[in-house]
């Protein structure tokens, strides 16, 4: 997860971007995110690709380590790429929330209004990001965020336990979660470069980027279709089972590891290599977190 052989230099990202007309839409979006992350000192292709796949699966992404400020800068860069800098579609929550009733109430009102905007008919075709920054174990703060979102959803006649498909949660934490919950993906912070890039990136209307993200999410119907058609995955899933990984978790990860043209996000033109690489990354993440399913 710390760059290494999977690091993607700015020149390679820009080379991919220069041929964006030949890339599938998801590959274009991933290249944009790689460039945005590189510009703030994150050169790990693995880190950004894993984050993107987690967003497709609608998992909450938790990055932990001592460099919370760098992680938050990376989150800001990725969300700015999708919805613009300083957008009202991004909300920062600073934890721990604590026991101060006034502080809790103010944060709850902000989060409630944000959630209501996301589920409002005018906001349903937009992407909304909750960025959580908290020292120590993020579990209490993240559970509070999910409860408050659920309360607003329930008040709007929606199931409290289901995060809206257009809402995403990204966390910068001091420590990894002690008790990881369902749909949480924990990653150790990558190595950061001291010399961030300053490459200008061509802009596209923001509605295009966030719409691409929303359209690329793995729905239940798409998951079942890819599972039926993914003959190449059978051997990979068997290997994953032998390594003690959940087959359903691995299957979802593999289904989200290909783009709309069934080209791999890890290895574009080799389905077997793409599946193996995807499982290797997931297995590496399992050493730092549990119960991601």
NORRAFEN-V708277 format. One record per residue. N is the residue number from 0. RES is the residue in one letter. SS is DSSP state (@ for helix, = for strand, . for the rest). PHI is phi as a letter, one per 40 degrees, with the letter a starting at -180 (999 if undefined). Layout:
[[N:RES:SS:PHI] [N:RES:SS:PHI]]
//
This chain:
[[0:X:.:999] [1:X:.:b] [2:X:.:g] [3:X:@:g] [4:X:@:c] [5:X:@:c] [6:X:=:c] [7:X:.:b] [8:X:.:c] [9:X:@:d] [10:X:@:c] [11:X:@:c] [12:X:@:d] [13:X:@:c] [14:X:@:c] [15:X:@:c] [16:X:@:c] [17:X:@:c] [18:X:.:b] [19:X:.:c] [20:X:.:c] [21:X:.:c] [22:X:.:c] [23:X:.:c] [24:X:@:d] [25:X:@:c] [26:X:@:c] [27:X:@:c] [28:X:@:c] [29:X:@:c] [30:X:@:c] [31:X:@:c] [32:X:@:c] [33:X:@:c] [34:X:@:c] [35:X:@:c] [36:X:@:c] [37:X:@:c] [38:X:@:c] [39:X:.:b] [40:X:.:g] [41:X:=:b] [42:X:.:b] [43:X:=:c] [44:X:@:c] [45:X:@:d] [46:X:@:c] [47:X:@:c] [48:X:@:c] [49:X:@:c] [50:X:@:c] [51:X:@:c] [52:X:@:c] [53:X:@:c] [54:X:@:c] [55:X:@:c] [56:X:.:c] [57:X:.:g] [58:X:.:c] [59:X:=:c] [60:X:=:b] [61:X:=:b] [62:X:=:b] [63:X:=:b] [64:X:.:i] [65:X:.:c] [66:X:.:c] [67:X:@:c] [68:X:@:c] [69:X:@:c] [70:X:@:c] [71:X:@:c] [72:X:@:c] [73:X:@:c] [74:X:@:d] [75:X:@:c] [76:X:@:c] [77:X:@:c] [78:X:@:c] [79:X:@:c] [80:X:@:c] [81:X:@:c] [82:X:@:b] [83:X:.:g] [84:X:.:c] [85:X:.:g] [86:X:.:c] [87:X:.:c] [88:X:.:c] [89:X:=:b] [90:X:=:b] [91:X:=:c] [92:X:=:b] [93:X:=:b] [94:X:.:b] [95:X:.:c] [96:X:.:c] [97:X:.:g] [98:X:.:b] [99:X:.:c] [100:X:@:c] [101:X:@:c] [102:X:@:c] [103:X:@:c] [104:X:@:c] [105:X:@:c] [106:X:@:c] [107:X:@:c] [108:X:@:c] [109:X:@:c] [110:X:@:c] [111:X:@:c] [112:X:@:c] [113:X:@:c] [114:X:@:c] [115:X:@:c] [116:X:@:c] [117:X:@:c] [118:X:@:c] [119:X:.:c] [120:X:@:d] [121:X:@:c] [122:X:@:b] [123:X:.:c] [124:X:.:c] [125:X:.:b] [126:X:.:c] [127:X:=:b] [128:X:=:b] [129:X:=:b] [130:X:=:b] [131:X:=:b] [132:X:=:b] [133:X:=:a] [134:X:=:c] [135:X:=:g] [136:X:=:c] [137:X:.:c] [138:X:@:d] [139:X:@:d] [140:X:@:c] [141:X:@:c] [142:X:@:c] [143:X:@:c] [144:X:@:d] [145:X:@:c] [146:X:@:c] [147:X:@:c] [148:X:@:c] [149:X:@:c] [150:X:@:c] [151:X:@:c] [152:X:@:c] [153:X:@:c] [154:X:@:c] [155:X:.:c] [156:X:.:g] [157:X:.:b] [158:X:.:c] [159:X:.:c] [160:X:.:c] [161:X:.:b] [162:X:.:c] [163:X:.:d] [164:X:.:c] [165:X:.:b] [166:X:=:b] [167:X:=:b] [168:X:=:b] [169:X:=:b] [170:X:=:b] [171:X:=:b] [172:X:=:b] [173:X:=:c] [174:X:=:b] [175:X:.:c] [176:X:.:c] [177:X:.:c] [178:X:.:b] [179:X:.:c] [180:X:.:b] [181:X:.:c] [182:X:.:g] [183:X:=:b] [184:X:=:b] [185:X:=:b] [186:X:=:b] [187:X:=:c] [188:X:.:c] [189:X:.:c] [190:X:.:c] [191:X:=:b] [192:X:.:c] [193:X:.:c] [194:X:.:b] [195:X:.:c] [196:X:.:c] [197:X:.:b] [198:X:.:c] [199:X:.:c] [200:X:.:b] [201:X:.:c] [202:X:.:c] [203:X:.:b] [204:X:.:d] [205:X:@:c] [206:X:@:c] [207:X:@:c] [208:X:@:c] [209:X:@:c] [210:X:@:c] [211:X:@:c] [212:X:@:c] [213:X:@:c] [214:X:@:c] [215:X:@:c] [216:X:.:c] [217:X:.:c] [218:X:.:c] [219:X:@:c] [220:X:@:c] [221:X:@:c] [222:X:@:c] [223:X:@:c] [224:X:@:c] [225:X:@:c] [226:X:@:c] [227:X:@:c] [228:X:@:c] [229:X:.:c] [230:X:.:c] [231:X:.:c] [232:X:@:c] [233:X:@:d] [234:X:@:c] [235:X:@:c] [236:X:@:c] [237:X:@:c] [238:X:@:c] [239:X:@:c] [240:X:@:c] [241:X:@:c] [242:X:.:c] [243:X:.:g] [244:X:.:c] [245:X:.:c] [246:X:@:c] [247:X:@:c] [248:X:@:c] [249:X:@:c] [250:X:@:c] [251:X:@:c] [252:X:@:c] [253:X:@:c] [254:X:@:c] [255:X:@:c] [256:X:.:c] [257:X:=:b] [258:X:.:c] [259:X:.:c] [260:X:.:b] [261:X:.:g] [262:X:.:c] [263:X:=:c] [264:X:.:c] [265:X:.:c] [266:X:.:b] [267:X:.:c] [268:X:.:b] [269:X:.:b] [270:X:@:d] [271:X:@:c] [272:X:@:c] [273:X:@:c] [274:X:@:c] [275:X:@:c] [276:X:@:c] [277:X:@:d] [278:X:@:c] [279:X:@:c] [280:X:@:c] [281:X:@:c] [282:X:@:c] [283:X:@:c] [284:X:@:c] [285:X:@:c] [286:X:.:c] [287:X:.:b] [288:X:.:a] [289:X:.:b] [290:X:.:f] [291:X:.:c] [292:X:.:d]]
//
